[in-house]
Amino acid sequence: MVNRGKGLGLRLGIKTTGCSGLAYVLEFVDDLNEDDNVFDIENVKIIIDTKSLVYLDGIELDFVKEGLNEGFKFTNPNAKGECGCGESFNV
């Protein structure tokens, strides 16, 4: 967000897609919506809408580096299964 020069925080949400049905969405937030829940975690605001919160309650989000690859790792206690590529999940 520093490089971007603006933003309130990061939105963590879900969308219907992928081979398992649901996929995670991470995006910058400039304005809050009426149904947003804001969590302050280590001085970073994580914003989750009420609909997504049902599927994301208890999730752990970590940024990992494995060899040349790096990215976010989602550990979701609500997920019953994931697709083979790890891009989508089901509940």
C-alpha positions, -999 to 999 in steps of 0.1 A, spaced: 0 0 0 30 23 6 40 18 -31 4 24 -42 2 57 -23 -33 52 -10 -57 27 5 -75 18 37 -64 -19 38 -68 -52 21 -101 -69 12 -102 -106 18 -132 -122 2 -146 -150 -19 -160 -153 -53 -178 -182 -71 -154 -197 -96 -129 -225 -101 -133 -263 -101 -143 -265 -65 -167 -236 -64 -152 -208 -44 -119 -188 -47 -102 -163 -25 -100 -127 -35 -74 -102 -22 -76 -66 -33 -68 -31 -21 -97 -11 -4 -101 26 -9 -136 29 5 -156 8 30 -189 -7 22 -218 -8 46 -215 -45 53 -177 -45 58 -161 -59 89 -126 -43 97 -99 -62 115 -67 -46 125 -39 -72 125 -4 -60 131 -12 -25 119 -28 -38 86 -65 -34 82 -81 -66 68 -116 -59 54 -141 -88 50 -177 -83 39 -204 -101 60 -213 -126 32 -176 -137 29 -171 -138 67 -192 -169 70 -168 -188 48 -136 -171 61 -142 -172 99 -110 -185 115 -89 -184 84 -51 -180 86 -34 -160 59 4 -160 55 28 -148 29 53 -176 21 84 -179 -1 92 -214 -14 122 -214 -37 115 -190 -65 78 -189 -57 61 -166 -33 25 -158 -25 -3 -159 0 -11 -192 17 -47 -197 30 -54 -221 58 -92 -222 61 -108 -244 88 -142 -241 70 -129 -256 37 -140 -292 32 -118 -297 1 -96 -279 -25 -90 -284 -62 -57 -299 -73 -42 -265 -81 -52 -250 -48 -69 -220 -64 -104 -229 -53 -122 -246 -24 -156 -259 -12 -174 -259 21 
